[in-house]
Amino acid sequence: MNVAKSENNSLPGRPFSGLFQFLLICLPLLLFFGGLEIIARFYESAHPVLQVDIGQGFDESSLLFAPVPGGWMETRPEKTVSFKQQRFKMPKPPGVLRIFALGGSSVNYLDYEFSELEKELEHRFHASVDAVEVINCGGLSYGSHRLVLIAAEILHYQPDIVLLYSGHNEFEELQQLHLSLKNYGKVQQYLGKSAFYRLIREMRARKAIARLEESRQARDLAQSIPDSSKTWEMVFTQEEIDGRMEAYRQNLTMIIAQCREAEVPLIIGTVPSNLIRPNLPGKEGQLYEEVVQLYEAGDFDEAKRRGAEILAQASPRHQSSPVENGIIRDLARTYGVPLADVETAVASAEPHGIPGETLFSDHCHLNEKGNRILRQQYQALIEDIVSRRYAPEPSLGIQ
């Protein structure tokens, strides 16, 4: 009886004993990771943390602009990794002509030309407009998939005109969608509360940035057509390539429809590519040596034709091709959208009619003179829209 009683008395203590043993096992781990968290927080106090857009812009709930005191809208801090810092008043003040420019890095780099555009429009329409705002919504490596989300957002900010210049990033954006783990955004946001996690994330990000910079420098030093195949971390099947181009068409169509529904004029532009020194992967880069030889031999028309043909068949592409520009032209015709034909204007300004001779800074970005041509193509159409808007109404004479 005494033995049984002793055993019964020990039963209530067993759960507590098991929990105590579990805590003893976990305590070293808790102390270890707690110490890492404290160290990481001390590190952050002296080293500013990189801003991270967790969903890389693919998350529909992630807006580009946020309200701040004073009635302003400003670029969200986490978005400044890809976008220029911009601010504007909401609601829009009377007398302001507000223009939003959508696109990738080619738009992101147009700050100077946008300031010139503001000055020239204010000078020409001073009698009707008090001020002109050109709001730069060019996102680094942004393609049409994410620009659809940006377009839907900016239409709530009382735009008078929307500019669209996009075609270089369709495959790069598809790669980023694959790598961004956007389906785990909530988990990443939760883990992001930990300084230790943020430190590990930043170390990985800086390593990736250094790798891309090393790759860029290697391409710049290349004496012939650069091979960029090592910069791609996923392989695109032919089905994905065809699907990306169909998605590109659908995304541009959606942006056109959004602007039309909101009764906001949209101007879309063709997107020229460097046909002298493109950025092509693998076999296409080797094949492109034919174009170099044709150009050096003075057969400029054939060099241009053959270069465009190879670029259109390349997969993946780091720049626009006749495929993307064909879609842009077709949609402009189909929906009656004003077309800023930047591709033709740039080709016409080159010595032998081949984009890339003098007007590009790399495989897809125009240089200062090329950007001026780009801006002028859009400006002519903007002026036409604004002129018709503020044209005096015809008087009704008394018969």
TORTOR-8932 format. One record per residue (C-alpha): residue in one letter; x, y, z. Coordinates in Angstrom, 1 decimal, always signed. Each point is the difference from the previous one (the first is absolute). Example, Ala and Ser with C-alpha at 12.3 -4.5 7.8 and 13.67 -1.06 7.14 Angstrom:
residues 2
   aa       xx       yy       zz
    A    +12.3     -4.5     +7.8
    S     +1.4     +3.4     -0.7
***
This chain:
residues 399
   aa       xx       yy       zz
    M     +0.0     +0.0     +0.0
    N     +2.8     +2.4     +0.8
    V     +1.6     -0.7     -3.3
    A     -3.2     +0.6     -1.9
    K     -0.6     +3.2     +1.9
    S     +3.5     +1.2     -0.8
    E     -0.5     -0.7     -3.7
    N     -3.4     +1.8     +0.0
    N     +1.5     +3.0     +1.7
    S     +2.7     +0.3     -2.6
    L     -2.4     +0.0     -3.0
    P     -0.9     +3.7     +0.2
    G     +3.7     +1.0     +0.0
    R     +0.8     -1.8     -3.3
    P     -1.4     +2.6     -2.4
    F     +1.8     +2.8     +1.8
    S     +3.2     -2.0     +0.0
    G     -0.3     -0.6     -3.8
    L     -0.6     +3.7     -0.7
    F     +3.0     +0.9     +2.2
    Q     +2.3     -2.4     -1.9
    F     -1.3     +1.5     -3.3
    L     +0.8     +3.5     +1.1
    L     +3.4     -1.1     +1.1
    I     +0.7     -1.4     -3.5
    C     -1.4     +3.2     -1.7
    L     +1.7     +2.5     +2.3
    P     +3.5     -0.2     -1.7
    L     -1.7     +0.5     -3.4
    L     -2.0     +2.9     +1.3
    L     +3.0     +1.6     +1.5
    F     +2.0     -0.6     -3.2
    F     -2.5     +1.6     -2.4
    G     -0.8     +2.7     +2.6
    G     +3.6     +0.9     +0.0
    L     +0.1     +0.1     -3.8
    E     -3.1     +2.2     +0.0
    I     +1.7     +2.5     +2.5
    I     +3.2     +0.1     -2.1
    A     -2.0     +0.6     -3.2
    R     -1.9     +2.8     +1.6
    F     +3.2     +1.7     +1.2
    Y     +1.3     -0.4     -3.6
    E     -3.1     +1.6     -1.4
    S     +0.4     +3.0     +2.3
    A     +3.2     +0.9     -1.8
    H     -0.7     -1.3     -3.5
    P     -3.2     +1.0     -1.7
    V     -2.0     -2.9     -1.3
    L     -0.7     -0.4     -3.7
    Q     -3.7     +0.7     -0.9
    V     -1.6     -3.2     -1.3
    D     -3.1     -0.3     -2.2
    I     -0.9     -3.5     +1.1
    G     -2.4     -0.8     -2.8
    Q     +2.2     +1.9     -2.6
    G     -3.1     +1.9     -1.0
    F     -2.0     -3.1     -1.0
    D     -2.2     +0.3     +3.1
    E     -3.2     +1.8     -0.9
    S     -0.3     +1.3     +3.6
    S     +3.4     +1.7     -0.3
    L     -0.6     +3.5     -1.3
    L     +2.7     +2.3     -1.4
    F     -1.2     +3.2     +1.8
    A     -1.1     +0.7     +3.6
    P     -1.7     +3.1     +1.6
    V     +2.2     +2.2     +2.2
    P     -0.9     +3.0     +2.1
    G     -0.9     +3.2     -1.8
    G     -2.2     -1.6     -2.7
    W     +3.0     -1.5     -1.9
    M     +0.5     -3.4     -1.6
    E     +3.5     -1.4     +0.1
    T     +1.9     -3.0     -1.3
    R     -0.1     -2.7     +2.7
    P     +3.5     -0.6     +1.6
    E     +0.1     -3.6     -1.0
    K     -0.6     +0.9     -3.6
    T     +3.0     +2.3     -0.3
    V     +2.1     -3.0     -0.8
    S     -1.6     +0.1     -3.4
    F     -1.6     +3.4     -0.4
    K     +0.9     +3.7     +0.2
    Q     -1.2     +1.9     +3.1
    Q     -3.0     +1.9     -1.2
    R     -2.7     +2.1     +1.7
    F     -3.2     +1.7     -1.1
    K     -3.1     +1.6     +1.6
    M     -3.3     -1.8     +0.3
    P     -2.5     +1.2     -0.9
    K     +1.7     +1.6     -3.0
    P     +0.2     +3.8     +0.3
    P     -1.9     +2.0     -2.7
    G     +2.0     +1.0     -3.0
    V     +2.4     -3.0     +0.2
    L     +0.6     -2.1     -3.0
    R     +1.0     -3.4     +1.4
    I     +1.8     -2.6     -2.1
    F     +1.0     -3.5     +1.2
    A     +2.8     -1.9     -1.9
    L     +0.0     -3.8     +0.3
    G     +2.8     -2.3     -1.0
    G     +3.2     -1.6     +1.1
    S     +3.5     +1.3     +0.5
    S     -0.1     +1.9     -3.3
    V     -2.7     +2.2     +1.5
    N     +1.6     +0.0     +3.5
    Y     +3.1     +1.7     -1.6
    L     -2.0     +2.8     -1.7
    D     -0.1     +2.5     +2.9
    Y     +1.9     +2.7     -1.9
    E     -2.2     -0.4     -3.1
    F     -3.1     +0.1     +2.1
    S     +1.1     +3.2     +1.6
    E     +0.5     +1.5     -3.5
    L     -3.4     -1.3     -1.0
    E     -1.6     +1.8     +2.9
    K     +1.7     +3.3     -0.9
    E     -0.9     -0.2     -3.7
    L     -3.6     -0.9     +0.7
    E     -0.4     +2.8     +2.6
    H     +1.5     +2.5     -2.4
    R     -2.3     -1.0     -2.9
    F     -3.2     -0.3     +2.0
    H     +0.6     +2.7     +2.6
    A     -3.3     +1.6     -0.8
    S     -1.9     -3.2     +0.9
    V     +2.2     -1.9     +2.5
    D     +1.6     +1.3     +3.2
    A     +2.4     -2.9     +0.4
    V     +1.0     -3.3     -1.6
    E     +0.8     -3.1     +2.0
    V     +1.7     -3.0     -1.6
    I     +0.1     -2.8     +2.6
    N     +2.6     -2.6     -0.7
    C     -1.4     -3.5     +0.5
    G     +2.9     -1.8     -1.7
    G     +0.9     -3.2     +2.0
    L     +3.4     -1.6     -0.4
    S     -0.5     -3.4     -1.8
    Y     -3.8     +0.6     +0.0
    G     -1.9     -1.6     -3.0
    S     -3.6     +0.0     -1.0
    H     -1.1     -2.5     +2.6
    R     +0.7     +2.4     +2.9
    L     -0.8     +3.2     -2.0
    V     -3.6     -1.2     -0.2
    L     -0.2     +0.4     +3.8
    I     +1.7     +3.4     -0.1
    A     -2.3     +1.2     -2.7
    A     -3.1     -1.0     +2.0
    E     +1.4     +1.9     +3.0
    I     +1.0     +3.3     -1.7
    L     -3.4     +0.4     -1.6
    H     -1.3     +0.8     +3.5
    Y     +2.3     +3.0     +0.2
    Q     -1.7     +2.2     -2.6
    P     +2.3     -0.3     -3.0
    D     -0.6     +2.1     -3.1
    I     +2.2     -2.2     -2.2
    V     +1.8     -3.3     +0.4
    L     +3.2     -0.9     -1.9
    L     +1.0     -3.6     -0.5
    Y     +3.5     -1.1     -1.2
    S     +0.6     -3.7     +0.7
    G     +1.5     -2.9     -1.8
    H     +3.5     -0.9     +1.2
    N     -0.8     -1.9     +3.2
    E     -2.5     -2.7     -0.9
    F     +2.3     -3.0     +0.6
    E     +2.0     +1.6     +2.8
    E     -3.3     +0.7     +1.8
    L     -1.1     -3.6     -0.5
    Q     +3.2     -1.1     +1.7
    Q     -0.6     +2.3     +2.9
    L     -3.6     -1.3     +0.4
    H     +1.5     -3.5     +0.3
    L     +2.6     +1.1     +2.6
    S     -2.0     +2.4     +2.1
    L     -2.0     -2.8     +1.9
    K     -2.9     +2.4     -0.1
    N     -2.3     -2.8     +1.3
    Y     +2.0     +0.1     +3.3
    G     -0.3     +3.8     +0.4
    K     -1.8     -0.3     +3.4
    V     +2.6     -2.3     +1.3
    Q     +2.8     +2.4     -1.2
    Q     -1.8     +2.9     +1.6
    Y     -0.2     -1.8     +3.4
    L     +3.7     -1.1     -0.1
    G     +0.9     +3.5     -1.0
    K     -0.7     +1.1     +3.6
    S     +3.2     -1.8     +1.0
    A     +3.2     +2.0     -0.3
    F     +2.0     -3.2     -0.4
    Y     -2.2     -1.1     -3.0
    R     +0.3     +3.5     -1.5
    L     +3.8     -0.2     +0.3
    I     +0.1     -3.4     -1.7
    R     -2.3     +1.3     -2.7
    E     +2.2     +3.1     -0.5
    M     +3.1     -2.1     -0.3
    R     -1.6     -2.1     -2.7
    A     -1.3     +3.1     -1.8
    R     +3.5     +1.7     +0.0
    K     +1.6     -3.2     -1.3
    A     -2.5     -0.2     -2.8
    I     +0.5     +3.7     -0.8
    A     +3.8     -0.6     -0.1
    R     -0.4     -2.9     -2.3
    L     -2.2     +2.0     -2.4
    E     +2.5     +2.9     +0.0
    E     +2.9     -2.4     -0.7
    S     -2.0     -1.4     -2.9
    R     -0.8     +3.5     -1.3
    Q     +3.7     +1.0     +0.1
    A     +0.9     -3.2     -1.9
    R     -2.5     +0.9     -2.7
    D     +1.3     +3.5     -0.2
    L     +3.6     -1.3     -0.5
    A     -1.0     -2.5     -2.7
    Q     +1.4     +0.8     -3.4
    S     -2.8     -1.7     -2.0
    I     -3.6     -0.8     +0.7
    P     -0.3     -0.7     +3.7
    D     -1.3     -3.3     +1.2
    S     -2.4     +0.6     +2.8
    S     -1.2     -3.6     +0.4
    K     +1.7     -0.4     +3.5
    T     -2.2     +2.9     +1.4
    W     -3.1     -2.1     -0.4
    E     -1.0     -2.3     +2.8
    M     -2.9     -1.8     -1.7
    V     -0.5     -1.6     -3.4
    F     -2.9     +1.2     -2.2
    T     -1.9     -2.6     -2.0
    Q     -1.5     +0.9     -3.4
    E     -3.4     -0.2     +1.6
    E     +1.1     +2.6     +2.6
    I     +1.4     +2.2     -2.7
    D     -3.2     +0.0     -2.1
    G     -2.0     +0.4     +3.2
    R     +2.0     +3.0     +1.1
    M     -0.6     +1.8     -3.3
    E     -3.7     -0.8     +0.2
    A     -0.1     +1.3     +3.5
    Y     +1.8     +3.1     -1.1
    R     -2.7     +0.7     -2.5
    Q     -2.7     -0.7     +2.6
    N     +1.7     +2.2     +2.6
    L     +0.3     +3.0     -2.4
    T     -3.6     -0.6     -1.1
    M     -1.1     +0.1     +3.6
    I     +1.8     +3.3     +0.6
    I     -1.6     +1.5     -3.1
    A     -3.4     -1.2     +1.3
    Q     +0.6     +1.5     +3.5
    C     +0.9     +3.4     -1.4
    R     -2.9     +0.0     -2.4
    E     -2.5     -0.9     +2.7
    A     +1.4     +2.8     +2.2
    E     -0.1     +2.4     -3.1
    V     +3.7     +0.8     +0.4
    P     +1.9     +0.4     -3.3
    L     +2.8     -2.6     -0.4
    I     +3.1     +0.4     -2.2
    I     +1.9     -3.2     -0.8
    G     +3.5     -0.1     -1.5
    T     +2.1     -2.5     -2.0
    V     +3.2     -1.1     +1.7
    P     +3.2     +0.0     -2.0
    S     +2.8     -2.5     +0.7
    N     +3.8     +0.2     -0.6
    L     +0.6     -2.0     -3.1
    I     +3.7     +0.6     -0.1
    R     +0.8     -1.4     +3.5
    P     -3.0     -1.9     +1.3
    N     +0.1     -2.1     +3.2
    L     -0.7     -3.5     -1.2
    P     +0.5     -3.4     +1.7
    G     +1.8     -3.0     -1.2
    K     -0.3     -1.0     -3.6
    E     -1.8     +3.2     -1.1
    G     +2.9     +2.0     +1.2
    Q     +2.4     -2.1     -2.1
    L     -2.4     +0.2     -3.0
    Y     -0.1     +3.8     +0.3
    E     +3.6     +0.2     -1.2
    E     -1.5     -0.2     -3.5
    V     -1.6     +3.3     +0.6
    V     +3.2     +1.6     +1.2
    Q     +1.8     -1.2     -3.1
    L     -2.8     +1.4     -2.3
    Y     +0.2     +3.3     +1.8
    E     +3.8     +0.2     -0.3
    A     -0.3     -0.9     -3.7
    G     -2.4     +3.0     -0.5
    D     -3.0     -2.1     -0.8
    F     -2.2     +2.0     +2.4
    D     -3.5     -1.0     -1.2
    E     +0.8     -3.7     +0.2
    A     +1.7     +0.5     +3.4
    K     -3.2     +1.7     +1.3
    R     -2.3     -2.7     -1.5
    R     +2.1     -2.9     +1.3
    G     +0.5     +1.5     +3.4
    A     -3.7     +0.6     +0.5
    E     -0.7     -3.6     -1.1
    I     +2.4     -1.6     +2.4
    L     -1.2     +2.2     +2.9
    A     -3.6     -1.0     -0.7
    Q     +0.9     -3.7     +0.2
    A     +2.2     +0.4     +3.1
    S     -1.1     -1.5     +3.3
    P     +0.1     +1.3     +2.5
    R     +0.5     +3.6     -1.0
    H     +1.3     +2.9     +2.1
    Q     -1.5     +2.6     -2.3
    S     -2.9     +0.6     -2.4
    S     -0.2     -1.5     -3.4
    P     -2.1     +0.3     -3.1
    V     -2.5     -2.4     +1.8
    E     -0.7     +2.5     +2.8
    N     -0.1     +2.9     -2.3
    G     -2.3     -1.8     -2.3
    I     -2.4     -0.5     +2.9
    I     +0.2     +3.7     +0.9
    R     -0.7     +1.2     -3.5
    D     -2.9     -2.5     -0.4
    L     -1.6     +1.1     +3.2
    A     +0.4     +3.7     -0.9
    R     -1.8     -0.6     -3.3
    T     -2.7     -2.2     +1.5
    Y     -1.0     +2.3     +2.8
    G     +0.9     +3.3     -1.5
    V     +2.6     +0.8     +2.6
    P     +2.5     +2.8     -0.9
    L     +3.4     -1.6     -0.9
    A     +3.3     +1.7     +0.8
    D     +2.1     -1.8     -2.5
    V     +3.3     +0.2     +1.8
    E     +1.5     -3.0     -1.8
    T     -0.4     +1.7     -3.4
    A     +1.2     +3.4     +1.2
    V     +3.2     -1.5     +1.6
    A     +0.8     -2.1     -3.1
    S     -0.5     +3.1     -2.2
    A     +2.4     +2.0     +2.2
    E     +2.8     -2.6     -0.2
    P     +2.7     +0.4     -2.7
    H     -0.9     -3.1     -1.9
    G     -3.5     -0.6     +1.3
    I     +1.0     -2.7     +2.5
    P     -1.0     +0.6     +3.7
    G     +3.1     -0.3     +2.1
    E     +2.5     +1.8     -2.1
    T     +0.1     +3.2     +2.1
    L     -3.2     +0.4     +2.1
    F     +0.3     -2.8     +2.6
    S     +2.0     -0.3     +3.2
    D     -0.4     -3.8     +0.1
    H     -2.1     -2.7     -1.5
    C     -3.4     +1.6     +0.8
    H     +0.4     +3.4     +1.6
    L     +0.3     +3.1     -2.1
    N     +2.6     +2.6     +0.7
    E     -0.6     +3.7     +0.6
    K     -0.6     +0.8     -3.7
    G     -2.2     -3.1     -0.4
    N     -2.1     +0.9     +3.1
    R     -0.6     +3.4     -1.5
    I     -1.4     -1.6     -3.1
    L     -2.2     -2.3     +2.1
    R     -1.3     +3.0     +1.9
    Q     -0.7     +2.0     -3.1
    Q     -2.1     -2.8     -1.5
    Y     -2.2     -0.1     +3.0
    Q     -0.1     +3.8     +0.4
    A     -1.4     +0.6     -3.5
    L     -3.0     -2.3     +0.8
    I     -0.4     +1.5     +3.5
    E     -0.2     +3.5     -1.5
    D     -2.6     -1.2     -2.5
    I     -2.2     -1.4     +2.8
    V     +0.4     +3.1     +2.2
    S     -0.7     +2.4     -2.9
    R     -3.2     -1.8     -0.8
    R     -1.0     +0.0     +3.6
    Y     +0.4     +3.8     +0.4
    A     -1.1     +1.0     -3.5
    P     -2.7     +2.7     +0.1
    E     -3.4     -1.3     -0.7
    P     -1.4     +1.2     -3.4
    S     -2.4     +2.9     +0.4
    L     -3.6     -0.5     -1.1
    G     -0.8     +2.9     -2.4
    I     -3.5     +1.4     -0.1
    Q     -1.5     -0.6     -3.4
***
